[in-house]
Amino acid sequence: MKVRELMTKQPTTVKPDATLGEVATLMKQSDCGSIPVVEGGRLVGIVTDRDIVVRGIAAGVDPKTQRVSKVMSSDPVTVGPDDDVTDAEKKMADRQIRRLPVVEGGKLVGIIVTAQIARAGNERKVGETIKEISESRSSRGSHASG
């Protein structure tokens, strides 16, 4: 399965000059914990709710004036839309991150989160289990009960 099959296309984004307060409001409205930072369609960073709290609020900055460019991670780990989901999952596990921007030709095209991968994995497992049950029943004959 490819990343493009699971990713969220056109995720909410902000520009580097957005304030921490604006980003926090967008996170609440979008019910998400991270937002890619883009300039001219190109990914320049990612900001998480933790970045806002730890690098911003706890550092004593004013969220109404502090720019996201001061607290974002400017070199985020990314995947491509044609990468295999298992590769994305491995990157997430290795780096202990839950969200990966999806980039193609330098442009942000989506974002994938662990929950999307987990749901897809469960669907695959359920499908495999149903297939195994079906095969098992058909090999036992029509008198199998179930």
Order of alpha helices (4+ residues) and beta strands (2+ residues): beta-alpha-beta-beta-alpha-beta-beta-alpha
